Amino acid sequence: REQHGINERARWLTQWGPRGRRLVPPGLWHELVDMWNHRRLDLIDCFSAGAVRDAVSRDPNHHSFTWDLSQNVHRTDPRNATVGVSGCVTPGGELLLPHKGRTMMGFEKLLLQGIPFSRLALGPETEVQLSDLAGNAMSVPVVTACLLSGICAFQLRREQKSIEKVNLKNFALSQKYDHANGSVLAERGDLHGVKLGTTKDFAKFFAQIGKDLADDAFGCSVLCNCESSGQMSPDEKLLECSDCGLGICHACTSRHQIASHSLTEIITSEKKRTNPHEFEMKLRCAAPSVLVLGKKWEETIPEATGLESYSFQLQRVDRMRGHWLLTYGAWEDHGSGRQVAEIRVALGQIGALQKELGVAAYVKCFSPAIRYDNPKRGVLGDSARLILRKKGQSIDVDSATWEVRGANPTKSSLDIVGSDPTNSTRIQVGLNDDAAKGLQSHKVQNKFTKNFPKSRNSLLHYHKKWKTWPGTITVNGDENEASVNGTYKKMSCEHSIVLSALWRREETQNSPALYLYLRPDVMRTGLDVAVISTTPSYRDNMEICELKDWIPENALVEGTHSTNVRFLSWESAPSLKLAVP
């Protein structure tokens, strides 16, 4: 703590104290935290403060980290130069995934070792036994590579007398569709050349499902973190934060950090909730097992080329926060090849704090990311969406149409001016001046900075205003009819929002409420992006404006008030149809 400039009593994540007192963030399983001793709790607080301490702060509640709690703080690293790399999987190791709020499961450790868990003939093994099996195993991809090298070495030596002149490209395995350079081909789809019979319109089909099940879908969804393990809260009272949309049951309020939230009751003892296991069976019976794209998709969306020859098979039915999610996937070669696209159908609450329930469908095409030439890296956005809202006792189908992403997002600039300074998240975490001085004197390592993007803000040192953030933000310069101009007040909510950075513009008769927050790059491959959205949750994908290269400190310095922005729009595409065979 002294070396990294972390205050001695700073316990931002766990707030552990004497006599076993603990208060954890709403996303962390408190039953799991109760099993940890003070050494592990202090380790977690040091790691979380270390993640925020970096010049590019990361929130462990929302960014992907893997922390080895079985090691001491000086024998493990909270992050690696290469993202997506975990610590060593040992038989007694305990790998914490803070953004998931839990430790890594036994089957996940097996997958981390490259072992196909679903293909093993396992019995009623416990989590401890599965973890031991993974920790004592060797990495399957490494073993496979060694075996293949041994098998091929003899033939390679026979054909090439001089090993120094071997061109390994001449010995690469060729496949039938290498000429396509990774493009999605219609001939590899299971519906290629197949004539479909009578089909039903997706919107009308799911409108009936939404009418019958939308209310129950929301009622038995995950409305408190204690329900994320599959159970239902024993408490009959469920609360929701009116500022950020955080959900929590009355019984969990004494175990979590909720003092910063404005909680109100959304479900009382008078309303009985549906059993989620019974609802899942009902939803599986009602939902179709196959979806297909209609005509015009390939003409309208360039990345959808070839997808009209694929069927989308139901893969998963997941209980999510505020809604249930159906995931359909399309695969090459009748399921034996790559996944080329997916369709997600959400049933229940469409966005955080939105009172209207309904059905939302999203189509995502993978072709930009799986092609060989210049593949897209980072977050892959949705290509199309359809939102069916419930009005009264029925779903409004007539006014709902499919929408596609605008081909050319509008680029502009806004004046973002901050006032009423308040403590920044770094101060709340417990960082002091030694943390800033440590970064100033730290020797930069190329392995951490080789892929740094260009930015007007230093990515190696703190901003000169690092101790304060604006309590009020005034946005000006938007000349659109649906303007984002206005005054945004900082909400006090902590942990439920990335770095607790959330500003809200109040709703009026002429304009809806808007929220300004940081959308996280969960895998930490790039910088977080500040956005303006109609809901306070980045999981809803309802952003309407992106702020380029902006951090809250920029609003407190006159020279960085002007910020380049990109307005995101959805364009109506009534010709698009989704069908149920």
VMD Tcl script that draws the C-alpha trace (Angstrom):
set ca {
  {0.00 0.00 0.00}
  {2.79 2.41 0.87}
  {4.69 1.59 -2.32}
  {1.69 2.22 -4.60}
  {0.18 5.20 -2.81}
  {-2.86 3.41 -1.35}
  {-4.12 4.66 1.99}
  {-3.68 2.23 4.85}
  {-7.39 2.02 5.71}
  {-8.67 2.15 2.14}
  {-11.03 -0.78 1.66}
  {-13.11 0.36 -1.26}
  {-14.37 -3.01 -2.47}
  {-14.98 -5.03 0.71}
  {-15.04 -2.46 3.56}
  {-14.02 -5.23 5.93}
  {-13.50 -4.36 9.56}
  {-13.27 -5.91 13.01}
  {-15.58 -8.71 14.16}
  {-16.08 -9.94 10.62}
  {-17.97 -6.89 9.35}
  {-18.10 -6.73 5.55}
  {-19.99 -4.60 3.04}
  {-19.40 -5.61 -0.57}
  {-20.54 -4.13 -3.90}
  {-23.97 -5.23 -5.13}
  {-22.37 -7.40 -7.83}
  {-20.23 -9.53 -5.49}
  {-21.62 -12.68 -3.85}
  {-21.62 -11.93 -0.13}
  {-21.92 -15.65 0.72}
  {-18.55 -16.14 -0.96}
  {-16.99 -13.15 0.77}
  {-18.09 -14.52 4.16}
  {-15.77 -17.50 3.59}
  {-12.65 -15.39 3.10}
  {-10.22 -14.37 5.81}
  {-8.80 -10.88 6.26}
  {-5.73 -11.66 4.15}
  {-7.84 -12.40 1.10}
  {-10.10 -9.42 1.71}
  {-7.11 -7.10 1.95}
  {-5.65 -8.70 -1.20}
  {-8.85 -7.90 -3.11}
  {-8.84 -4.30 -1.91}
  {-5.20 -3.87 -2.94}
  {-5.89 -5.33 -6.38}
  {-8.99 -3.20 -6.94}
  {-7.14 -0.05 -5.88}
  {-4.27 -1.06 -8.18}
  {-6.67 -1.35 -11.14}
  {-8.03 2.16 -10.51}
  {-4.52 3.48 -9.76}
  {-3.36 2.97 -13.36}
  {-3.18 6.04 -15.59}
  {-6.02 4.42 -17.57}
  {-8.29 3.49 -14.68}
  {-10.24 0.25 -14.85}
  {-13.17 -0.71 -12.65}
  {-12.87 -4.35 -11.49}
  {-16.66 -4.46 -11.11}
  {-17.05 -4.00 -14.88}
  {-13.71 -4.91 -16.50}
  {-12.37 -8.43 -16.93}
  {-9.72 -9.42 -14.39}
  {-8.53 -12.75 -13.02}
  {-7.08 -12.55 -9.51}
  {-5.37 -15.48 -7.82}
  {-6.46 -15.28 -4.18}
  {-4.40 -18.32 -3.17}
  {-1.17 -16.31 -3.53}
  {0.18 -13.44 -1.44}
  {-0.06 -9.93 -2.81}
  {3.64 -9.80 -3.81}
  {3.56 -13.17 -5.61}
  {0.81 -12.47 -8.10}
  {-0.16 -9.68 -10.48}
  {-3.65 -8.16 -10.74}
  {-3.22 -7.69 -14.51}
  {-1.03 -8.86 -17.38}
  {0.49 -7.07 -20.35}
  {-1.54 -9.40 -22.56}
  {-5.25 -9.19 -21.84}
  {-7.21 -12.42 -21.56}
  {-4.42 -14.21 -19.69}
  {-5.16 -15.73 -16.30}
  {-2.87 -16.89 -13.54}
  {-1.64 -20.45 -13.23}
  {-4.41 -22.99 -12.67}
  {-3.40 -25.01 -9.62}
  {-5.36 -27.74 -7.77}
  {-5.97 -25.54 -4.73}
  {-6.03 -22.23 -6.57}
  {-8.89 -19.77 -6.19}
  {-9.24 -17.50 -9.21}
  {-11.58 -14.56 -8.61}
  {-13.49 -12.95 -11.49}
  {-14.48 -9.63 -9.87}
  {-16.61 -8.47 -12.81}
  {-18.63 -11.67 -12.45}
  {-18.79 -11.37 -8.66}
  {-17.57 -14.92 -8.09}
  {-14.63 -17.30 -8.36}
  {-13.91 -19.39 -11.42}
  {-15.91 -22.63 -11.55}
  {-14.33 -26.04 -11.97}
  {-15.61 -26.56 -15.51}
  {-14.32 -23.10 -16.47}
  {-10.83 -24.09 -15.29}
  {-11.05 -27.19 -17.48}
  {-11.99 -25.05 -20.47}
  {-9.11 -22.72 -19.63}
  {-6.80 -25.71 -20.00}
  {-8.34 -26.50 -23.38}
  {-10.21 -29.55 -22.08}
  {-13.68 -29.96 -23.67}
  {-15.71 -30.24 -20.48}
  {-18.94 -31.18 -22.27}
  {-17.29 -34.23 -23.86}
  {-15.93 -35.76 -20.65}
  {-17.69 -38.75 -19.11}
  {-17.99 -37.15 -15.69}
  {-20.21 -38.22 -12.83}
  {-21.32 -36.29 -9.73}
  {-17.94 -34.66 -9.20}
  {-17.84 -31.71 -6.83}
  {-16.44 -28.27 -7.63}
  {-13.33 -29.09 -5.61}
  {-12.74 -32.30 -7.57}
  {-13.20 -30.54 -10.92}
  {-10.77 -27.82 -9.84}
  {-8.24 -30.47 -8.78}
  {-8.66 -32.21 -12.14}
  {-8.02 -28.95 -14.01}
  {-5.09 -27.97 -11.80}
  {-3.33 -31.32 -12.27}
  {-3.96 -31.43 -16.03}
  {-1.68 -30.29 -18.83}
  {-2.81 -27.73 -21.39}
  {-4.40 -29.72 -24.21}
  {-3.44 -27.34 -27.07}
  {0.23 -27.54 -26.02}
  {0.15 -31.36 -25.81}
  {-1.63 -31.56 -29.18}
  {0.93 -29.28 -30.83}
  {3.78 -31.44 -29.49}
  {2.14 -34.63 -30.78}
  {1.54 -33.16 -34.23}
  {5.11 -31.89 -34.38}
  {6.43 -35.35 -33.50}
  {4.22 -37.03 -36.11}
  {5.15 -34.58 -38.89}
  {8.85 -34.24 -38.11}
  {9.87 -37.51 -39.80}
  {8.17 -36.70 -43.11}
  {9.42 -33.11 -42.97}
  {13.00 -34.34 -42.55}
  {12.60 -36.81 -45.41}
  {11.43 -34.10 -47.85}
  {13.76 -31.32 -46.67}
  {17.40 -32.28 -46.17}
  {18.33 -28.75 -45.13}
  {16.13 -27.75 -42.21}
  {17.32 -24.14 -42.32}
  {15.67 -23.61 -45.71}
  {12.28 -25.09 -44.89}
  {9.28 -22.99 -45.93}
  {6.55 -24.14 -43.57}
  {3.87 -22.54 -45.76}
  {4.40 -25.38 -48.23}
  {3.31 -27.84 -45.54}
  {0.24 -25.96 -44.28}
  {-3.03 -27.87 -44.32}
  {-5.32 -26.62 -47.07}
  {-9.10 -26.66 -46.89}
  {-11.87 -26.57 -49.45}
  {-12.94 -22.97 -48.90}
  {-9.55 -21.29 -48.46}
  {-10.19 -19.23 -51.60}
  {-12.94 -17.29 -49.80}
  {-10.44 -15.73 -47.33}
  {-12.79 -16.34 -44.44}
  {-15.89 -14.84 -46.03}
  {-19.30 -16.26 -45.23}
  {-20.47 -18.36 -48.20}
  {-24.10 -19.16 -48.94}
  {-23.18 -22.66 -50.16}
  {-22.01 -23.60 -46.66}
  {-25.43 -22.85 -45.16}
  {-27.84 -25.63 -44.28}
  {-30.65 -23.92 -46.23}
  {-28.68 -23.46 -49.45}
  {-30.87 -24.65 -52.32}
  {-33.68 -25.61 -49.92}
  {-37.18 -24.24 -50.47}
  {-38.94 -23.40 -47.24}
  {-42.62 -24.06 -46.78}
  {-45.06 -21.76 -45.07}
  {-43.44 -19.45 -42.51}
  {-44.77 -17.11 -39.84}
  {-43.75 -13.51 -39.32}
  {-41.36 -13.13 -36.39}
  {-42.91 -9.89 -35.11}
  {-46.45 -11.27 -34.95}
  {-45.26 -14.59 -33.50}
  {-43.27 -12.99 -30.66}
  {-45.92 -10.32 -30.11}
  {-48.18 -13.07 -28.83}
  {-45.38 -14.46 -26.65}
  {-44.70 -11.00 -25.29}
  {-48.36 -10.42 -24.56}
  {-48.60 -13.66 -22.57}
  {-45.20 -13.82 -20.88}
  {-43.56 -10.36 -20.72}
  {-44.88 -9.56 -17.23}
  {-43.86 -12.93 -15.82}
  {-40.49 -12.68 -17.58}
  {-39.68 -9.48 -15.72}
  {-41.11 -10.76 -12.44}
  {-38.95 -13.90 -12.34}
  {-35.81 -12.41 -13.90}
  {-32.72 -11.61 -11.86}
  {-33.80 -8.65 -9.75}
  {-31.10 -9.05 -7.07}
  {-27.55 -10.35 -7.28}
  {-28.43 -13.20 -4.90}
  {-30.65 -14.58 -7.69}
  {-27.82 -14.78 -10.24}
  {-26.96 -18.30 -9.02}
  {-30.34 -19.62 -10.18}
  {-32.37 -19.28 -7.01}
  {-35.08 -16.80 -6.04}
  {-34.73 -14.33 -3.22}
  {-36.63 -15.47 -0.11}
  {-37.55 -11.84 0.53}
  {-40.87 -10.65 -0.85}
  {-39.75 -7.02 -1.14}
  {-37.54 -6.02 -4.07}
  {-35.98 -2.58 -4.44}
  {-34.63 -0.60 -7.38}
  {-32.40 2.46 -7.52}
  {-34.25 5.30 -9.24}
  {-30.93 6.78 -10.42}
  {-29.01 3.84 -11.93}
  {-31.51 0.96 -12.04}
  {-29.70 -1.27 -9.54}
  {-31.93 -4.06 -8.22}
  {-31.62 -5.62 -4.77}
  {-33.85 -7.50 -2.36}
  {-34.59 -6.20 1.12}
  {-32.67 -9.05 2.77}
  {-29.43 -8.19 0.93}
  {-29.42 -4.50 1.81}
  {-27.58 -5.19 5.06}
  {-24.76 -7.05 3.28}
  {-24.04 -4.69 0.38}
  {-22.93 -1.11 -0.13}
  {-26.23 0.59 -0.94}
  {-25.99 3.87 1.00}
  {-25.23 5.80 -2.21}
  {-28.36 4.52 -4.00}
  {-31.91 5.89 -3.98}
  {-33.92 2.71 -3.49}
  {-37.65 2.37 -3.98}
  {-39.89 -0.71 -3.86}
  {-40.86 -2.22 -7.21}
  {-42.24 -5.58 -6.01}
  {-44.04 -6.00 -2.70}
  {-45.45 -8.94 -0.80}
  {-48.82 -8.39 -2.49}
  {-47.47 -9.56 -5.85}
  {-46.40 -13.19 -6.14}
  {-43.47 -13.91 -8.47}
  {-43.45 -16.80 -10.94}
  {-41.03 -19.64 -10.29}
  {-38.12 -19.18 -12.78}
  {-37.75 -22.91 -13.47}
  {-41.42 -23.24 -14.33}
  {-41.23 -20.10 -16.45}
  {-38.21 -21.41 -18.37}
  {-40.11 -24.55 -19.31}
  {-43.06 -22.43 -20.42}
  {-40.79 -20.14 -22.46}
  {-39.00 -23.05 -24.15}
  {-42.36 -24.49 -25.19}
  {-43.57 -21.17 -26.58}
  {-40.39 -20.02 -28.35}
  {-39.51 -21.41 -31.80}
  {-36.42 -23.59 -32.07}
  {-35.43 -22.19 -35.49}
  {-35.43 -18.74 -37.10}
  {-34.55 -17.77 -40.67}
  {-33.83 -14.46 -42.34}
  {-36.26 -13.27 -44.99}
  {-35.39 -11.53 -48.23}
  {-33.57 -8.20 -48.58}
  {-31.17 -8.81 -45.67}
  {-28.14 -9.33 -47.90}
  {-29.06 -6.28 -50.00}
  {-29.63 -4.01 -47.01}
  {-26.76 -5.08 -44.71}
  {-23.38 -5.72 -46.39}
  {-22.07 -7.91 -43.54}
  {-25.14 -10.18 -43.86}
  {-23.96 -11.57 -47.22}
  {-24.76 -15.28 -47.45}
  {-26.80 -15.45 -44.24}
  {-30.14 -15.98 -45.97}
  {-28.96 -19.55 -46.61}
  {-28.49 -20.28 -42.90}
  {-30.93 -21.32 -40.21}
  {-30.61 -19.92 -36.69}
  {-30.89 -22.66 -34.06}
  {-31.87 -21.96 -30.45}
  {-28.72 -22.27 -28.35}
  {-29.41 -20.81 -24.93}
  {-32.19 -19.59 -22.69}
  {-30.72 -17.33 -20.03}
  {-32.23 -15.58 -17.04}
  {-30.82 -12.06 -17.09}
  {-31.30 -8.84 -15.14}
  {-34.79 -7.58 -15.86}
  {-35.45 -9.95 -18.76}
  {-34.96 -13.42 -20.23}
  {-32.69 -13.86 -23.23}
  {-33.05 -16.33 -26.12}
  {-29.90 -16.78 -28.20}
  {-30.04 -18.27 -31.71}
  {-26.88 -19.15 -33.65}
  {-26.06 -19.83 -37.31}
  {-23.19 -22.21 -38.13}
  {-21.37 -23.28 -41.26}
  {-21.44 -26.84 -42.62}
  {-24.53 -27.96 -40.68}
  {-23.05 -26.98 -37.34}
  {-19.53 -28.37 -37.75}
  {-17.94 -25.11 -38.92}
  {-17.66 -21.56 -37.63}
  {-20.48 -19.57 -36.09}
  {-21.29 -16.78 -38.53}
  {-24.12 -14.85 -36.86}
  {-26.48 -14.75 -33.91}
  {-29.94 -13.47 -33.05}
  {-30.73 -12.41 -29.47}
  {-34.32 -12.04 -28.32}
  {-34.93 -10.31 -24.97}
  {-38.29 -10.76 -23.26}
  {-39.24 -8.49 -20.36}
  {-37.69 -5.12 -19.52}
  {-36.07 -3.59 -22.60}
  {-33.92 -1.03 -20.77}
  {-33.01 -0.12 -17.20}
  {-35.60 2.08 -15.47}
  {-37.99 1.76 -18.41}
  {-41.51 0.97 -17.28}
  {-42.62 -0.48 -20.61}
  {-42.05 -4.19 -21.10}
  {-41.91 -6.03 -24.40}
  {-39.67 -7.91 -26.82}
  {-36.37 -6.75 -28.32}
  {-34.55 -8.65 -31.08}
  {-30.95 -8.00 -32.16}
  {-29.08 -9.46 -35.15}
  {-25.28 -9.59 -35.04}
  {-23.19 -10.65 -38.06}
  {-19.73 -12.09 -37.37}
  {-18.32 -11.77 -40.89}
  {-16.31 -8.57 -40.19}
  {-14.49 -10.35 -37.36}
  {-13.88 -13.79 -38.93}
  {-12.62 -12.73 -42.36}
  {-8.90 -13.21 -43.01}
  {-8.24 -9.83 -44.63}
  {-8.29 -6.90 -42.21}
  {-10.57 -8.48 -39.58}
  {-12.37 -6.17 -37.18}
  {-11.05 -6.27 -33.63}
  {-12.77 -5.12 -30.47}
  {-16.47 -4.90 -29.77}
  {-18.70 -6.05 -32.62}
  {-21.95 -4.10 -32.68}
  {-25.40 -5.26 -33.70}
  {-26.38 -4.94 -37.35}
  {-30.15 -4.69 -36.88}
  {-32.77 -4.54 -34.16}
  {-36.52 -4.73 -33.64}
  {-38.26 -3.44 -30.50}
  {-41.84 -4.45 -29.71}
  {-43.26 -2.50 -26.77}
  {-46.23 -3.57 -24.72}
  {-49.04 -1.05 -24.56}
  {-51.85 -2.00 -22.25}
  {-52.48 -5.71 -22.60}
  {-51.09 -6.15 -26.12}
  {-47.90 -5.64 -28.12}
  {-47.85 -2.81 -30.65}
  {-46.78 -4.58 -33.86}
  {-48.01 -2.06 -36.45}
  {-45.65 0.77 -35.43}
  {-42.61 -1.47 -34.97}
  {-40.14 -2.00 -37.84}
  {-36.66 -3.40 -38.15}
  {-33.88 -0.83 -37.86}
  {-30.29 -0.93 -39.12}
  {-27.26 1.03 -38.05}
  {-26.77 4.30 -39.89}
  {-24.10 3.85 -42.53}
  {-22.50 7.23 -41.84}
  {-22.80 8.36 -38.20}
  {-22.98 12.14 -37.84}
  {-19.74 13.64 -36.55}
  {-19.77 16.94 -34.72}
  {-18.39 18.67 -31.63}
  {-19.94 19.70 -28.33}
  {-18.94 22.07 -25.57}
  {-18.86 20.07 -22.35}
  {-18.29 22.34 -19.37}
  {-18.02 21.09 -15.79}
  {-18.60 22.82 -12.47}
  {-19.21 22.02 -8.78}
  {-16.09 19.82 -8.38}
  {-16.49 16.66 -6.32}
  {-14.13 13.85 -5.33}
  {-13.01 11.61 -8.17}
  {-13.16 7.83 -7.99}
  {-9.41 7.67 -7.36}
  {-9.92 9.66 -4.16}
  {-12.88 7.49 -3.15}
  {-10.76 4.37 -3.67}
  {-8.11 5.76 -1.33}
  {-5.25 6.84 -3.59}
  {-2.95 9.64 -2.47}
  {-0.24 11.84 -3.98}
  {2.28 9.01 -3.80}
  {0.27 7.15 -6.46}
  {0.56 10.09 -8.88}
  {4.27 10.54 -8.09}
  {4.88 6.84 -8.58}
  {3.48 6.97 -12.11}
  {5.58 10.05 -12.89}
  {8.80 8.27 -11.88}
  {7.83 4.86 -13.23}
  {9.89 3.46 -16.08}
  {7.60 2.78 -19.04}
  {7.58 -0.82 -20.28}
  {7.05 -1.27 -24.00}
  {5.04 -4.46 -23.57}
  {2.29 -2.40 -21.89}
  {2.36 0.59 -24.25}
  {3.03 -0.86 -27.71}
  {-0.69 -0.87 -28.61}
  {-1.65 2.41 -26.95}
  {-4.06 4.50 -29.05}
  {-3.55 8.18 -29.70}
  {-5.19 10.45 -27.13}
  {-5.23 14.08 -26.10}
  {-5.01 12.86 -22.49}
  {-1.87 11.25 -21.11}
  {-2.12 7.47 -20.93}
  {0.96 7.23 -18.70}
  {0.31 9.86 -16.01}
  {-2.61 11.39 -14.15}
  {-4.48 14.45 -15.38}
  {-3.64 17.59 -13.40}
  {-7.25 17.59 -12.12}
  {-7.18 13.90 -11.17}
  {-8.52 14.49 -7.66}
  {-11.81 16.06 -8.78}
  {-14.65 15.35 -11.16}
  {-17.44 17.74 -12.17}
  {-20.59 17.51 -10.08}
  {-22.49 19.33 -12.84}
  {-21.90 19.09 -16.59}
  {-23.41 21.48 -19.12}
  {-23.59 20.27 -22.73}
  {-24.06 22.74 -25.59}
  {-23.64 22.72 -29.36}
  {-26.13 20.08 -30.52}
  {-28.42 21.50 -33.21}
  {-30.41 18.31 -33.82}
  {-34.10 18.16 -33.04}
  {-33.58 15.43 -30.42}
  {-30.86 17.45 -28.73}
  {-28.50 16.18 -26.02}
  {-27.96 19.74 -24.77}
  {-28.72 20.42 -21.14}
  {-27.47 20.20 -17.59}
  {-26.36 16.82 -16.27}
  {-26.08 16.27 -12.51}
  {-23.76 13.61 -11.08}
  {-25.51 10.73 -9.38}
  {-24.11 9.39 -6.10}
  {-24.42 5.73 -7.15}
  {-21.28 3.65 -6.56}
  {-20.11 0.32 -8.03}
  {-23.19 -0.23 -10.25}
  {-21.73 2.17 -12.85}
  {-18.22 2.09 -14.33}
  {-15.96 4.05 -11.96}
  {-19.17 5.41 -10.36}
  {-19.31 7.95 -13.20}
  {-22.95 8.74 -13.98}
  {-24.55 12.09 -14.83}
  {-28.26 12.54 -15.56}
  {-30.28 15.16 -17.42}
  {-33.72 15.34 -15.84}
  {-36.80 14.50 -17.86}
  {-39.07 17.36 -18.98}
  {-42.29 17.62 -20.96}
  {-40.34 18.20 -24.16}
  {-37.32 15.95 -23.67}
  {-36.63 12.55 -22.09}
  {-34.09 11.83 -19.39}
  {-30.56 11.26 -20.70}
  {-27.53 9.75 -19.01}
  {-23.82 10.35 -19.50}
  {-21.52 7.53 -18.39}
  {-18.46 5.51 -19.39}
  {-19.06 2.45 -21.57}
  {-16.39 -0.07 -20.57}
  {-14.12 -2.03 -22.86}
  {-14.66 -5.13 -20.75}
  {-11.67 -7.05 -22.10}
  {-9.41 -3.98 -21.68}
  {-8.23 -4.06 -25.30}
  {-8.96 -0.35 -25.74}
  {-10.07 2.76 -23.93}
  {-13.47 3.16 -22.32}
  {-15.79 5.46 -24.26}
  {-17.99 8.14 -22.70}
  {-21.52 7.97 -24.13}
  {-24.90 9.67 -23.78}
  {-27.76 7.18 -23.57}
  {-31.47 6.97 -22.91}
  {-30.89 4.44 -20.10}
  {-28.27 4.37 -17.31}
  {-26.90 0.92 -18.19}
  {-24.32 0.15 -20.88}
  {-25.74 -3.37 -21.11}
  {-28.88 -2.01 -22.83}
  {-27.01 -0.79 -25.95}
  {-29.19 2.33 -26.11}
  {-26.41 4.91 -26.71}
  {-27.22 7.83 -28.97}
  {-23.92 9.73 -28.83}
  {-20.25 8.84 -28.32}
  {-17.78 11.34 -26.87}
  {-14.39 10.88 -28.49}
  {-11.33 10.85 -26.25}
  {-13.12 12.33 -23.23}
  {-12.57 11.85 -19.52}
  {-14.43 13.71 -16.73}
  {-11.38 15.86 -15.94}
  {-11.62 17.42 -19.43}
  {-14.81 19.22 -18.39}
  {-12.89 21.13 -15.70}
  {-10.22 22.56 -18.04}
  {-11.21 25.27 -20.49}
  {-8.82 24.08 -23.20}
  {-10.55 20.67 -23.41}
  {-14.19 21.78 -23.22}
  {-14.67 21.25 -26.96}
  {-15.05 17.53 -27.61}
  {-15.54 15.65 -30.88}
  {-18.61 13.43 -30.81}
  {-20.30 10.89 -33.02}
  {-24.09 10.60 -33.07}
  {-25.34 7.03 -33.42}
  {-28.58 6.52 -35.29}
  {-30.84 3.66 -36.31}
  {-32.54 3.88 -39.71}
  {-35.86 2.23 -40.44}
  {-35.71 -0.78 -42.78}
  {-39.31 -1.97 -43.28}
  {-38.27 -4.38 -46.04}
  {-36.45 -6.62 -43.54}
  {-38.36 -9.59 -42.21}
  {-37.50 -12.43 -39.85}
  {-39.42 -15.67 -40.24}
  {-40.39 -18.63 -38.07}
  {-40.45 -21.86 -40.15}
}
mol new
graphics top color blue
foreach p $ca { graphics top sphere $p radius 0.5 }
foreach p [lrange $ca 0 end-1] q [lrange $ca 1 end] { graphics top cylinder $p $q radius 0.2 }
display resetview
